[in-house]
Amino acid sequence: MNNKFFNLSLEKQQRIINAAYKVFSQNSYKKAPMSEIADEGGISKALLFHYFVNKKELYLYLWNYSIEITRKAVADYEVLGTDNFFEMLKRSLFAKCSLMRSYPHIYAFSLKAYYEQYPDIKQEIRKSYSAVSQTSENKVFDIMDTSVFRNDVDLKMMYSEIFYAFDGYMLDKYRSGHIVPDEIEQEILVWIDFWKKIYTKGES
C-alpha cells in the first residue's frame, strides 16, 4: 500500500473507503469492479491503483480498517466498562450504529467478507475473524456478572444466539436497502430488553 493515501485529507480518505465498502458489499470479491470504486470515490482508476497495488490489498485494508475502527468505537463507548451483559449489548449497539453513520456500508461489507469464497482472501479473512471474535468473547465472559442469569441458561449458547440474531437482522436490513441507524438502535433495544427478561432471574 502506498502511504500517500494517508496524506489525503480525512474527508477524501473516508470517501474512497466508503466507496469501496459500498461496491464490495454489493458484489462478490471477484466481480467487484475497481473502476466502479474509483468512480464512486471521485478519483481515477489509475490513482486508486496508485494508492492500493491491487484489489486484494484494498480489500484486506478495508477488512483490517473495519476491525481497527470498531475497536476504537468499543473503547469510546466503554462497552467493556460494565459487568452487566445487557448494558454491554446496548453500548455495543450504540458503537456500531455510530460507525454506520460515518460508514453506511461497513457492516454489510464485514458480513459479505466473512462468507467470501474467493481463495485469495478467504483464508486470511476467516483466520482474522476467528481471532478477533474469540478475543472479544473471552473479554465479555471474563467481565460479565453471571449471577443474574437463570441457572438453566447455557451462557455460551445464549451469547451465540444473540450474536447470530443481530447478524441476521442486519443482513435483512441491508438486503432491504433500508439502513437507518436511529431506527436500528430503537428496534434492537427492544430485543435487548426482551433477552434480559427471558434470560435473567429478574431486574438487576
NORMOTA-V713091 format. One record per run of one state. SS is the DSSP state (hx for helix, st for strand, lp for the rest). FROM is the first residue (numbers start at 0). TO is the last residue. If there is no record, write none. Layout:
[[SS | FROM | TO] [SS | FROM | TO]]
This chain:
[[lp | 0 | 1] [hx | 2 | 6] [lp | 7 | 8] [hx | 9 | 25] [lp | 26 | 32] [hx | 33 | 40] [lp | 41 | 43] [hx | 44 | 50] [lp | 51 | 53] [hx | 54 | 75] [lp | 76 | 83] [hx | 84 | 101] [lp | 102 | 104] [hx | 105 | 113] [lp | 114 | 117] [hx | 118 | 142] [lp | 143 | 144] [hx | 145 | 147] [st | 148 | 148] [lp | 149 | 153] [hx | 154 | 175] [lp | 176 | 179] [hx | 180 | 198] [st | 199 | 199] [lp | 200 | 203]]
